[in-house]
Amino acid sequence: MQAIKEKLSDMNAIRKAKAAAKEEEKAEKEYAKARVEVAHEVRMAREKEAEMDFHVAKAADKAALHEAKLSSHSHDEQQPPPSSYAATPDGGADLPATSRPPSATILDAQGNPISQ
């Protein structure tokens, strides 16, 4: 009879140990899932920030071009507006030349100036 009681006691201890291990594994899986979700959100935020920086730079280029057009039209002389494309040796146009006046300040997503 004593052997049966010990066997039942051992089985209960094993069952409790298995349940504890299962709970620990579940907690670890939830933690890992949360880390994956956080990493995904951080990546998405970095991508959006890079897109925003690109659009801010593009807007600064357009503002500089517009300012250059306005300043060239304010003179009495009729001069063609400056081209935003760099000429290639064969006379064609290449990618847009990035020309930003020294006074143009580019801001990051939080509105802080970006040093260049």
C-alpha positions in Angstrom: 0.0 0.0 0.0 2.9 2.3 0.8 4.4 1.7 -2.6 1.2 2.7 -4.3 1.0 5.9 -2.3 4.7 6.7 -3.2 4.0 5.9 -6.9 0.9 8.3 -6.9 3.0 11.0 -5.1 5.8 10.6 -7.7 3.2 10.8 -10.6 1.7 14.0 -9.1 5.2 15.5 -8.8 6.0 14.6 -12.4 2.7 16.1 -13.5 3.4 19.3 -11.7 6.9 19.5 -13.1 5.6 19.0 -16.6 2.9 21.7 -16.1 5.5 24.1 -14.8 7.8 23.4 -17.8 4.9 23.8 -20.2 4.0 27.2 -18.7 7.6 28.3 -18.8 7.8 27.3 -22.5 4.6 29.2 -23.2 5.9 32.3 -21.5 9.1 32.1 -23.5 7.2 31.7 -26.8 5.1 34.8 -25.9 8.2 36.8 -25.1 9.8 35.7 -28.4 6.7 36.6 -30.3 6.6 40.0 -28.7 10.3 40.6 -29.6 9.5 39.7 -33.2 6.6 42.2 -33.3 8.7 44.9 -31.7 11.5 44.3 -34.3 9.0 44.4 -37.1 7.6 47.7 -35.8 11.1 49.2 -35.4 12.0 48.2 -39.0 8.7 49.7 -40.3 9.5 52.9 -38.4 13.0 53.1 -39.9 11.7 52.6 -43.4 9.0 55.3 -43.0 11.6 57.6 -41.5 13.9 57.0 -44.5 11.0 57.7 -46.9 10.2 60.9 -45.0 13.8 62.0 -45.1 13.7 61.4 -48.9 10.5 63.4 -49.3 11.9 66.3 -47.1 15.0 66.4 -49.3 12.9 66.4 -52.4 10.8 69.2 -51.1 13.9 71.2 -50.2 15.2 70.7 -53.8 11.8 71.8 -55.2 11.8 74.9 -52.9 15.3 75.8 -54.0 14.4 75.4 -57.6 11.2 77.5 -57.1 13.2 80.2 -55.3 15.8 80.2 -58.1 13.0 80.6 -60.6 11.5 83.5 -58.7 14.9 85.2 -58.3 15.6 84.9 -62.0 12.2 86.3 -62.9 12.7 89.3 -60.6 15.7 90.5 -62.7 15.0 92.6 -65.7 17.0 90.2 -67.9 15.1 87.3 -69.4 17.1 84.2 -68.5 15.9 80.6 -68.9 15.2 78.9 -65.6 18.1 76.7 -64.3 17.8 73.1 -65.4 17.5 70.6 -62.6 19.2 68.0 -64.9 22.9 67.6 -65.3 24.0 67.5 -68.9 25.9 64.5 -70.1 28.9 64.7 -72.5 26.7 63.6 -75.4 24.3 66.5 -74.8 21.6 64.5 -73.1 20.2 64.9 -69.6 21.3 62.7 -66.8 19.8 62.2 -63.3 18.6 65.4 -61.6 21.4 67.4 -60.1 20.8 68.0 -56.4 21.4 71.6 -55.8 20.4 73.0 -52.4 21.3 76.5 -51.4 23.5 76.7 -48.3 20.6 78.2 -46.4 18.3 75.2 -47.0 18.0 73.2 -43.8 16.8 69.6 -44.0 14.8 68.4 -41.0 14.3 64.8 -39.8 11.0 63.3 -38.8 11.1 65.0 -35.4 11.8 68.4 -36.9 15.5 68.5 -35.9 18.0 69.8 -38.5 20.1 67.1 -40.2 23.8 67.8 -40.4 25.4 67.2 -43.7 
